[in-house]
Every structure is written in C-alpha cells, then in structure tokens.
Amino acid sequence: MLVREAVGEVLRRHRVEQERTLREVSTAAAVSLGYLSEVERGKKEASSELLASICLALRIPVPQLLLEVSRQLVAANPAAADPAVPVDARAARAAVVALAPSRSFGSGETTCFAA
C-alpha cells in the first residue's frame, strides 16, 4: 500500500463518518472537488499545505491523520514495522548497485559515486 492510498482512505473514512459530501469538504478546504476526489482515491499526493487544509475542513488534527495513516500502513505490511525481521543483505546490496550512478572516482578501498 502506498502512503497516498492510506492518506486517501483515512480522509475518506473521516468524511463519510461525518456524513459530509465531497463538495462540502472541498468547499471548506478551498480545494477543487475533483482534486479532493483524486486524493481520497489515492491517485494524487497532497502537499502538506493541502493536507492541513483538508484536515481543518474535517476538524481532525494533522498528527491524528498521520498516526492513522501510519497504523494503516503497518496493518497492511506488519513485517515492515518489525525491526526483528532481518533484511536480505544480498537483495539490499543489489538494490544499491542497481541505483549507483555509472561514474565513479576514488582510490584504494573507498569508491565514491558522483551524481
């Protein structure tokens, strides 16, 4: 699950629990109805300013939103939140090598990658 999807689900849940329409919340938040709909469906990433405006319109504190999003992400992937789960070192190394830029410089045992 992506963060933007979890944010959207939490926002939509609060709006529905309050029995409010997209139009009501979008007007109160000064956000277009279409954009709010895309945020709720997890199609758009909302800026922190936009999230603050939507949270104000829904009368929920931003930290509460973030806490609920965090809990939802953990529930969707409990192993990711467990520090006791070992990381596959070979997979991690392969990811770093795959992301490494093609240019490098350095000498001896230390190599630095340039962006």
ABEGO torsion letter per residue (X at the ends): XBAAAAAAAAAAAAAAAAGBBAAAAAAAAGBBAAAAAAAAAGABBBBAAAAAAAAAAAGBBAAAAAAAAAAAAAAABAAAABAABBBBAAAAAAAAAAABBABBBEBEABBBBBX
